[in-house]
Amino acid sequence: MEIDDARLKKLIIQTFDTFKAFETELLAYEATFRSMNATLAEMGIATDLDLSLQAARTSPLIALTVSEKYEADQQRLLKAIDQHTLDEVFAELLQSWKPKGHPN
């Protein structure tokens, strides 16, 4: 399987653009969360928001949901890369192969 360099570069750019968009969104949520938590504390309102956030971070259901969402695509991409590597190795072997002796 041949990997198209232009398509791979486009995929890498899209992946990093997605990372940047996700990080921006995450930072916006974090800033809002921290601001709300501080405002509630200043008002004397006790909250368990940090505990709730930690519980969500370590939730097996959330971890499973996220893992299932990305696992198949990740494995497919890794398999394509492995296949590409095998194809290159095999092509190099055939190009460098100089058989000696009489044909069978």
Backbone as a ProteinNet text record, in pm:
[ID]
protein_1_A
[PRIMARY]
MEIDDARLKKLIIQTFDTFKAFETELLAYEATFRSMNATLAEMGIATDLDLSLQAARTSPLIALTVSEKYEADQQRLLKAIDQHTLDEVFAELLQSWKPKGHPN
[TERTIARY]
84.5	0	89.4	66.5	146.7	82.3	163.1	113.8	142.1	37.7	46.7	97.9	218.6	280.7	192.5	130.5	45.3	-74.6	-134.6	-249.3	-205.8	-87.1	-36	-10	51	75.7	-55.8	-154.5	-286.3	-347.5	-334.7	-386	-316.1	-185.3	-109.1	-152.8	-169.5	-214.9	-354.2	-444.4	-580	-578.5	-492.5	-483.2	-437.5	-334.5	-286.7	-386.7	-457.7	-563.5	-673	-704.5	-803.9	-752.5	-624.8	-566.1	-578.1	-544	-549.8	-693.5	-788.6	-929	-975.8	-940.7	-979.3	-915.1	-787	-719.5	-779.5	-813.2	-877.7	-1010.3	-1088.1	-1218	-1198.8	-1103.4	-1075.8	-1031.9	-944.2	-898.2	-1013.1	-1103.8	-1220.3	-1306.9	-1329.5	-1406.9	-1334.6	-1203.5	-1126.6	-1132.1	-1114.3	-1118.8	-1256.3	-1360.7	-1497.5	-1520.2	-1476.1	-1492.3	-1421.9	-1296.3	-1219.1	-1278.1	-1322	-1383.9	-1513	-1594.6	-1720	-1692.5	-1595.6	-1559.9	-1511.5	-1426.4	-1375.2	-1487.3	-1576.4	-1688.6	-1779.4	-1808.3	-1893	-1824.6	-1693.2	-1619	-1621.3	-1605.5	-1610.8	-1747.6	-1849.1	-1985.7	-2016.6	-1920.1	-1939.5	-2018.8	-2030.2	-2104.3	-2005.1	-2020.4	-1932.2	-1973.6	-1874.1	-1903	-1809.8	-1852.8	-1770.1	-1733.6	-1717.9	-1690.9	-1558.2	-1455.3	-1326.7	-1338.1	-1413.4	-1433.2	-1513.6	-1614.9	-1695.2	-1610.8	-1525.3	-1437.7	-1340.8	-1284	-1191.8	-1264.2	-1385.7	-1464.2	-1490.3	-1520.3	-1544	-1415.6	-1302.9	-1174	-1139.8	-1173	-1135.1	-1249.5	-1357	-1472.9	-1440.2	-1458.8	-1435.3	-1527.2	-1650.1	-1743.2	-1695.6	-1647.8	-1595.6	-1471.9	-1381.8	-1260.7	-1295.7	-1391.8	-1434.1	-1497.3	-1581.8	-1648.9	-1547.6	-1451.7	-1349.4	-1261.9	-1223	-1138	-1208.1	-1333.6	-1408.6	-1424.4	-1435.9	-1454.6	-1332.9	-1213	-1090.2	-1013.6	-1036.9	-954.2	-951.2	-1065.4	-1068.5	-990.5	-1009.6	-937.3	-787.4	-750.9	-610.2	-545.7	-611.6	-556.1	-546.8	-647.7	-646.1	-527.7	-502.3	-390.4	-257.1	-242.6	-118.9	-94.9	-201.1	-189	-144.4	-198.7	-159.9	-12.1	33.4	174.7	263	221.7	298.1	303.7	190.6	186.1	275.6	274.4	359.5	506.7	544.6	682.4	719.2	629.7	656.1	671.4	585.8	593.4	727.3	773.7	902.9	1017.2	1015	1120.9	1123.5	1005.5	997.2	1045.3	1006.6	1050.2	1201.8	1259.2	1405.2	1475.2	1418.8	1476	1476.8	1365.1	1357	1453.6	1469.4	1558.6	1705.5	1738.3	1878.5	1914.9	1818.1	1840.4	1918.6	2029.6	2115.4	2138.6	2046.1	2061.1	2187	2246.6	2365.9	2336.2	2409	2391.4	2291.9	2260.8	2172.5	2025.8	1938.4	1795.4	1749.2	1655.1	1600.4	1504.9
-117.4	0	124.1	210	332.2	444.9	514.7	628.3	754	829.2	953.7	1063	1114.7	1215.3	1338.3	1384.3	1504.1	1478.3	1360.9	1327.8	1312	1254.5	1237.5	1374.2	1465.5	1599.9	1670.3	1654.9	1715.4	1657.7	1527.1	1462.1	1515.1	1532	1583.2	1725.6	1808.7	1946.5	1946.7	1865.6	1857.6	1807.1	1710.7	1657	1764.6	1839	1944.7	2059.4	2089.8	2190.8	2145.8	2017.5	1963.2	1969	1933.5	1944.4	2087	2184.8	2325.1	2366.8	2323.3	2357.8	2295.4	2168.5	2102.4	2169.1	2204.2	2267.3	2404.8	2479.4	2609.1	2591.9	2495.5	2469.1	2425.4	2338.2	2291.2	2404.5	2490.6	2604.3	2700.2	2716.7	2802.3	2743.2	2613	2547.7	2556.6	2534.3	2539.2	2678.8	2781.8	2919.4	2949.7	2908.3	2930.9	2854.6	2730.4	2647.4	2708.9	2747.6	2804.8	2938.9	3018.4	3146.6	3125.4	3032.1	3003.2	2947.9	2860.4	2800.6	2909.1	3000.9	3109.7	3204.5	3235.5	3325.7	3264.8	3137.5	3070.2	3068.5	3045	3043.8	3181.9	3287.6	3425	3456.9	3395.1	3417.1	3330.9	3248	3162.2	3036.3	3004.5	2884.8	2769.7	2668.3	2551.8	2465.6	2424.7	2339.3	2219.8	2118.3	1999.9	1988.5	2103.4	2100.4	2032	2056.3	1990.4	1839.2	1796	1651.9	1592.7	1666.5	1619.6	1608.8	1708.3	1707	1588.6	1564.4	1451.4	1318.8	1308.5	1185.9	1162.8	1270.8	1257.7	1218	1274.8	1241.8	1094.3	1037.1	897.7	799.3	845.5	760.5	650.6	524.1	414.8	425	472.2	483.5	587.8	701.4	804.3	752.6	687.9	633.5	532.1	445.5	344.5	409.9	508.1	577.7	644.3	713.8	782.3	679.8	575.2	471.8	406.2	369.7	305	397.6	526.2	623.2	628.7	616.3	636.4	509	400.9	280.3	223.8	208.4	147.7	230.5	361.7	448	445.8	445.5	441.5	312.6	201	72.9	64.2	117.6	116.6	198.5	313.4	397.5	329.1	270.2	200	81.8	11.3	-102.5	-55.5	56.9	110.9	148.9	207.6	245.7	121.7	21.2	-104.3	-168.6	-170.3	-230.4	-153.8	-21.5	62.6	27.9	11.5	-22.9	-159	-255.8	-389.1	-384	-305.5	-292.2	-232.1	-131.1	-68.8	-167.7	-242.5	-340.3	-445.7	-493.8	-595.2	-539.4	-415.9	-353.3	-335.7	-293.1	-277.3	-411.6	-515.4	-649.6	-693	-673.6	-714.1	-634.2	-504	-420.1	-456.5	-497.1	-525.9	-673	-754.9	-898.6	-931.1	-992.6	-1034.4	-1185.1	-1262.7	-1407.6	-1458.7	-1560.3	-1621.5	-1767.1	-1818.1	-1958.1	-1975.6	-2099.2	-2132.3	-2125.9	-2083.5	-2085.2	-2229.4	-2248.4	-2383.3	-2421.8
0	0	0	-92.8	-107	-25.8	51.2	127.4	46.1	20.9	-55	38.7	10.9	97.6	114.8	7.5	16.3	107.8	95.3	181	326.2	347.7	483.1	546.4	469.6	521.4	554.4	467.7	492.4	619.7	638.6	759	883.3	876.7	991.1	1023.9	921.2	943.4	1006	953.2	1008.6	1152.1	1180.7	1316.1	1413.5	1377	1466	1477	1369.5	1377	1474.2	1471.7	1563.9	1707.3	1728.2	1862	1913.9	1828.4	1870	1903.3	1821.9	1847.8	1979.1	2001.4	2126.5	2247.2	2235.7	2348.4	2377.5	2273.2	2292.5	2365.1	2320.8	2384.7	2529.9	2551.8	2687.4	2779.7	2729.4	2809.6	2840.3	2745.8	2770	2881.6	2876.6	2982.3	3116.5	3114.2	3238.2	3299.9	3217.7	3269.3	3327.7	3258.2	3307.3	3437.5	3442.1	3560.3	3681	3660.7	3771.1	3816.8	3723.1	3757.5	3836.8	3790.8	3860.5	4000.4	4011.1	4139.1	4237.1	4186.7	4271	4312.4	4219	4249.9	4356.1	4342.1	4441.5	4577.8	4579.6	4705.9	4770.4	4690.3	4743.4	4802	4744.5	4792.8	4915.3	4953.3	5068.9	5038.8	4913.2	4873.2	4856.1	4938.5	4930.7	4811.6	4735.1	4619.7	4619.1	4552.1	4531.3	4383.3	4317.4	4174.3	4142.3	4222.9	4197.5	4212.9	4314.1	4332.8	4217.5	4171.3	4057.9	3932	3911.8	3795.5	3802.3	3918.1	3934.6	3912.3	3960.9	3940	3791.3	3719.7	3575.7	3502.9	3543.8	3480.5	3494.3	3606.7	3634.4	3610.5	3551.5	3526.2	3425	3462.4	3367.1	3244.5	3264.5	3152.8	3051.8	3102	3011.8	2940.1	3012.6	2951.1	2842.4	2870.6	2773.1	2650.7	2672.4	2562	2469.7	2527.7	2447.3	2375.7	2445.9	2386	2267.2	2285.4	2176.9	2056.8	2083	1975.3	1884	1939.5	1861.9	1829.5	1898.9	1886.5	1745	1680.8	1547.7	1446.1	1447.5	1354.4	1382.6	1510.3	1546.8	1497.5	1519.9	1476.8	1324.9	1254.8	1108.3	1055.3	1115.6	1073.5	1102.4	1221.1	1254.9	1161.4	1126.1	1035	896.5	851.5	720.7	720.3	829.2	838.6	840.3	918.6	922.7	784.1	713.9	580.9	484.6	495.7	410.4	434	560.7	595.1	537.4	550.7	495.5	344	278.4	132.9	90.9	165.2	132.8	150.3	259	285.6	175.3	137.6	33	-101.6	-133.8	-259.5	-260.9	-148.7	-140	-156.7	-96.8	-109.5	-255.7	-323.9	-463.8	-550.7	-521.1	-600.2	-577.8	-457.5	-427.5	-447.2	-477	-486.9	-614.2	-594.7	-706.1	-693.5	-747.1	-731.8	-804.5	-744.1	-801.9	-832.8	-923.3	-957.3	-1071.9	-1098.9	-1210.5	-1166.6	-1257	-1223	-1204.7	-1117.9	-1093.2	-1200.3
[MASK]
++++++++++++++++++++++++++++++++++++++++++++++++++++++++++++++++++++++++++++++++++++++++++++++++++++++++

